[in-house]
């Protein structure tokens, strides 16, 4: 029975060159040969008894390289198919303006506005979640609507004076 460290030192470089020639990527070759040696180490009692343990490690490395090559090929084919899907456009100017206006609100008002108008929660549930009276939530919503109305008003409209 050969010492694993000696076996590794004697065969790592040769196996890496062989897998590199097959796979075409030096780093991938090093990875699969390392992984194959890990498999051999885990089964060293059995593998060391083979007539040619290096052949076993070589076969495992080649199988690992082939599996990686197949995964890469499948992934590339998937990506090529996905390119044909329609591209979704980004948010329009109105949505961007709304997000910016919401971001300008104080945090409590912003949460209340989002929970009420986007999540469609009743005032009572928002109050319960925030741990405040319903009147406070109504106040946040009123102030939030007022602020958003001013910020989202088209530039060409005038505010009526009372």
C-alpha positions in Angstrom: 0.0 0.0 0.0 1.4 3.4 -1.1 1.3 6.5 1.1 -1.4 8.9 -0.3 0.9 11.9 -0.1 3.6 10.2 -2.2 1.0 9.0 -4.7 -0.5 12.6 -5.0 3.0 14.1 -5.4 3.9 11.6 -8.1 0.7 11.9 -10.2 -0.9 15.3 -9.7 1.0 17.2 -12.4 0.7 14.5 -15.1 -3.0 14.1 -14.5 -3.5 17.8 -14.5 -1.8 18.1 -17.9 -3.9 15.3 -19.3 -7.1 16.8 -18.2 -6.0 20.2 -19.3 -5.4 18.8 -22.8 -8.9 17.3 -22.8 -10.8 20.1 -21.1 -8.9 23.2 -22.4 -9.0 25.2 -19.2 -6.1 24.9 -16.8 -7.9 26.1 -13.7 -10.8 23.7 -14.4 -8.3 20.9 -15.0 -6.7 21.6 -11.6 -10.1 21.7 -9.9 -11.3 18.4 -11.3 -8.0 16.6 -10.6 -8.0 18.0 -7.1 -11.6 16.7 -6.7 -10.6 13.3 -8.1 -7.8 13.1 -5.6 -10.3 13.9 -2.8 -12.4 11.1 -4.0 -9.4 8.8 -4.0 -8.4 9.9 -0.5 -11.9 9.2 0.9 -11.6 5.6 -0.6 -7.8 5.3 -0.2 -7.9 1.8 1.4 -9.7 0.4 -1.6 -8.1 2.6 -4.3 -4.5 1.9 -3.1 -5.1 -1.8 -3.7 -5.9 -1.4 -7.4 -3.2 -2.4 -9.9 -3.1 1.2 -11.2 -4.6 3.7 -8.7 -3.6 6.6 -11.0 -5.8 5.1 -13.7 -8.7 5.2 -11.3 -8.0 8.9 -10.4 -7.6 9.7 -14.1 -11.0 8.1 -14.9 -12.7 10.0 -12.1 -11.1 13.3 -13.2 -12.2 12.7 -16.8 -15.7 11.9 -15.7 -15.8 15.1 -13.6 -14.5 17.1 -16.5 -17.1 15.6 -18.8 -19.9 16.4 -16.3 -18.7 20.0 -16.0 -18.5 20.3 -19.8 -22.1 19.0 -20.1 -23.3 21.4 -17.4 -21.6 24.3 -19.2 -23.0 23.3 -22.5 -26.6 23.0 -21.1 -26.2 26.3 -19.3 -25.1 28.0 -22.6 -28.0 26.5 -24.5 -30.4 27.7 -21.9 -29.0 31.2 -22.0 -29.2 31.2 -25.8 -32.9 30.2 -25.6 -33.6 32.9 -23.0 -32.3 35.6 -25.2 -35.3 35.2 -27.4 -37.7 36.3 -24.6 -39.1 39.8 -24.7 -37.2 42.4 -22.8 -39.2 44.2 -20.1 -38.8 47.9 -20.2 -37.7 49.8 -17.1 -40.1 51.9 -15.1 -41.7 54.9 -16.8 -41.3 58.5 -15.7 -44.6 58.4 -13.6 -43.4 55.4 -11.6 -40.0 57.0 -11.0 -41.6 60.2 -9.9 -43.9 58.3 -7.5 -41.1 56.3 -6.0 -39.0 59.5 -5.5 -42.0 61.3 -4.0 -42.6 58.4 -1.6 -39.0 58.4 -0.6 -39.2 62.0 0.4 -41.9 61.3 3.0 -41.0 60.7 6.6 -40.7 56.9 7.3 -44.0 56.6 9.2 -46.0 58.4 6.5 -44.3 56.4 3.7 -45.1 53.0 5.5 -48.7 54.1 6.0 -49.1 55.1 2.4 -47.6 51.9 1.1 -49.6 49.7 3.4 -52.9 51.5 2.7 -52.7 52.2 -1.0 -50.3 49.5 -2.3 -51.0 46.7 0.1 -54.6 47.7 0.5 -54.7 47.3 4.3 -57.4 48.9 6.4 -56.4 51.7 8.7 -57.1 49.6 11.8 -54.6 46.9 10.7 -52.0 49.6 9.9 -52.5 51.1 13.3 -52.1 47.6 14.9 -48.9 46.9 13.0 -47.4 50.3 13.8 -48.6 50.2 17.4 -50.3 53.6 17.2 -53.9 54.8 17.4 -56.0 54.8 14.2 -56.2 58.6 14.3 -52.4 58.8 14.0 -52.5 56.6 10.9 -55.3 58.8 9.4 -53.1 61.8 10.1 -50.1 60.2 8.4 -52.2 59.3 5.4 -53.6 62.8 5.1 -50.2 64.4 5.4 -48.7 61.9 3.0 -51.5 62.5 0.4 -51.1 66.2 0.7 -47.3 66.1 0.2 -47.6 63.7 -2.7 -50.2 65.8 -4.4 -47.8 68.8 -4.3 -44.8 66.8 -5.4 -46.6 64.9 -8.2 -48.6 67.9 -9.6 -47.8 68.5 -13.2 -45.6 71.6 -13.7 -48.1 73.4 -15.8 -51.0 73.4 -13.3 -51.5 76.1 -10.8 -52.6 75.8 -7.2 -55.9 77.5 -6.6 -55.7 80.1 -3.9 -58.3 80.1 -1.3 
